């Protein structure tokens, strides 16, 4: 049986015009699990790639390296020659990404941040941008991939990087579900908050009062409310629609909170039910009942 070839190490070189979004791109790649290094002298690229890796080739994180015209001794022709030689190696999957942007938009960004263009010195930013564009043109023409950010917001660029470089199915979104009592404050980190106080309150049934939403009699009581079935179905459908969209937008964590007055009955039951729904849908939500251990009190629950 032939030996299975070792997986090639993914290496992405990220360069482009200053102000076009290199830092943003590297930050997104880091969030996607890439090891990132910015402002790296390309003459040391071979040494970096060949540095010892105790994890082994099959477990190495993909590597993204950022550089630009400010790098000491920067020479596009030498960069291209060095990268061409590295690209011939069978153990590497080497790609170059060039971030471009129109001169007018770059001027606007420099004016907005009040930063000087490094190549402009005492001249207007437009002069530095023109000089840099001429210097970088060989790299732009040679790069495997060019992204123009002229009409991009920061979020647009983040989305473009995710679409091109995230591994399908990797980094599943982390979902947390919390039940709580409004009388003790709303969870500060909740992304979605659903108020379940429109449902009939089990607290006012003396037999149910000592119980919680984890007990079957309380669950039956909440289910029998005429509003429960339709409301729960709509909330369920909304959450199942939103979670994939949150993931597409790069959101790593989603915190969903269900509240009732005391945080012991209605919110607990609904949070338990939604956890079962999301688990069946392929998610792995964590569940926290923030106020489950608090004492039932008429003063907290308000008027019957």
N, C-alpha and C positions, 0 to 999 in steps of 0.2 A: 504493500500500500504506500503510495506516494505521500511524503510529508506535506502537511498543509502549510502553505507559505505564511510567514508572519505578517500580521496586518501592517500596512504602511502608516507611518506617523504623519498625521495631518498637520501641515504648517501653513499658516496664512500670513502673508505680508500685507500690512495695511498702510497705505501711504496716500498722498494726494496734496491738494492745495491747503495751506494753512487757513483754518476757519471753515473748512468744508465738512467737518464732523468726525474726524479721526478719533478723538477722545470719546465721543458718544458711541461710536461703533465698537471700540474696544471694551467699553463698560458693558454693553449688551452681550458681547461675546463672553465676557467673564461670567455674567449671569447665566449664560447657556452652558457653562461648565468648561470653557476654554481657559487655559493658562495664558495670561496676557502680560506683555512687556511693552512699554512705550518708550519712545526716544532711544531706540537701541542702535548702536553703531553696527551697520551691516557687515563691516569687515570682520566682525567676530561671530557672524551667523553660524559658520561651520562648527566653531568650538561650542557654541550654545547647543546646537542640535545633537552633537556627539557627547555632551556631558553625561556622566553616569546617571542612570535612572534606576533606582532600586525597585521600582514598581514593576519593571518589565515592559517590553514593547507593547504587549497586548493590553496593558492597563494604563498606558500613558494618556494623559489628557491631550486633546489637540492644542496646538500652540499658535497664538496670534501675536505677531510682532509689529509694532508701530514704529514708523520712522518718517522723516520729512526733510525738507530742505535745510533745516537748522542743524541737522546732524553734522558733527565735525568731519571735515574731509569729504562731504557729500559730493558724489560724482555719479550721475545717472548711468553713464556708460559702464562704469566699473560695477555698479550695483547690478545691472542687467547681466553682465558677464558672469559675476559670481553666482547669481541666482540660477542662471542657465545651467551652470555646472552642477549645482546642487540638485536641480530638477531631474537630472539624468540618473540619480540614484534610485535603485529599485525599492529602497526601504522608506522613501519619502513620497508623500502626496503634497506637493508644494503649489500654492496658488497665490497670485498677487491681486489685491483689490485696490483700485485707485478711486478716491473720492474727489469728484470734480464739483465746481460751482461757478456760476457766472460772476464776472467781475463786479457787476452792479450789485448783486446780492452780497458778495463778500465785503464791498465797501459799506453797505448798510450795516452789516454785522460788526465791522470794526468801529463804525461811528456809534453804534448802539452800546458797545462795551467800552468805548473810549480807549481802546488799546492801539498801540502803534504796530504797523506791519513790520516784522523783523528785517525785511529787505528794503524798507522804504527809508529808514534813518530819518532825516529831516524833511523828506519829500512827502507828498500826499500818499495815502494808502494805495491809490490807483497805480502809482508808479511801482510800488513793491509788488503788487498783484501781477502786473504785466511782466515784471522781471522774473517772478517766480513761475508764472505760467510757461514762459519760454524755457526756463531751466528744467521744468518737470515734464515737458512735452514728450521726450523719449520714453519716459516711464509710463505716461498715459497711453501712448500708442502701443506699447508692448504688454501692458497689464492684461491678465486673463479676464478681468471683470472691471467695469467702470460704472459707478453710480453717481449720477448728477444730483446734488442736493439743493439745486437752485430754488425749487418750489417746495422743498420739504420743510416741515416743522421738525423739531427734535423727535417728536413721537413718530412721524412718518419714517424718519431714518431708522429709528429703533425697530419699527415693524419690518422694514425692508431687510435689515440684517437678520432678524429672526427667521423670516421666510426663506432666506438663502442658506443659513448656517445652523439652524436648529435641527437636531436629529429627530426624525419622525417618532412620535410616541415617547420621547424622553422627557424627563423633568415634569411628571404629572403635577397638576395644580393641587395644592394642599388646602383642604376644606376643613374648617373648624365650625362646629355648631355649639351654641351656648343658649341655655335657658336662664332667664333672670327676672327679677322683680323690679318694676319701674319705681316702686317706693324706695328702693335702695340704689337708684341711679342706673343709667344706661351704660353698657360696656363701652369703654372709650375707643376700642379698636374695631368695632363692628362695621363691616362694609354694607350689610343689608340688615335692617331691623324690622321685624314684623310684630305688630301690637295685637295680641290675642285677647285683649280685654273685652272684645265684643261678644265673646262666648260666655255662656252661663257659668257662673262662678261656683265651683264645688265647695268652696269654703263655707257657704251658707247652709250646707247640708251637714248636720251635726255628726252624722256617721262618717262622712267623707273628710271632714275637716282634719283629723289627725293623719290622714293618708296623704300620698303624693301622686303626681302624675304617672309614676311607675307602677301604681297599683291598679289592678283590673277594674274595680268599681269606679274609680275616678276616670279611667279611660272610657268606660262605657257611658258615663255621665257626659263627658265632653263630646263623644261621637253622636249622642242623641240630640245635641243642639242642632236645630234645623239649618243653621248657617255653616256648620262645620264642614260638611262634605264638599260643597262648592268652593268655599274659601280655601280649604286645604289643597284642592285640585288646582286652583289658579296659582297659588303660591308655589306648589310643586312644579308646575309647568314653567313658571317664570324662572325659577332657580335653574332648572334643567336647560333652559334656553340661554341663560346668562353665563353659566360656568364655561362652556366651550369658547364663548366670545371673550371672556376674561383671559382665558389661557392664550388665545390667539393674540391678544394685546400684550402678552408678556407678564400678566399678573401672576405671581407665584403663590400668593396666599389669599384666600377668601374667607372672611369671618362672618358667619350668618347667626343672627341672634333673634330669639323668640322671647317676647316679654309678656308677662301678665302682672297683676298688681303685686302679689307677694313673691312670685317666682317659685311656687311649690306645686301648683296643680296644672293649669292650662298650658303654660309655656313648657313645662317639663314633658307633658304628654306629646305636644306637637313636635318638640325637639327630638324626642325618641322616634316618633313616626317618620320625620324627615330624614333622620339618620338611616333608618331602614330603607327608605326610598333611594337615597343616594348610594348606599352600599349596593343595592340591587342594580343600579345604573352603572356600576363599575368604579365608583369613587371609593375612597377610604377615609371618610370623615371622622374626625375626633369629636367627642361629645363631652361637654362640661355643663353641670348643673350648678350655677354659681350660688344660688340661694336656697338650695334644697334643704340644707340643715338649719335654716332659720326657723324661729318659732312662729306658728300661726297666730295672728292677732287681729281682732276685729278692727282696731284702730288703724292698722295698716291697710286692711281690705276695703275700708270705707263703708258707705251705707249699702245695705242690701237692696 
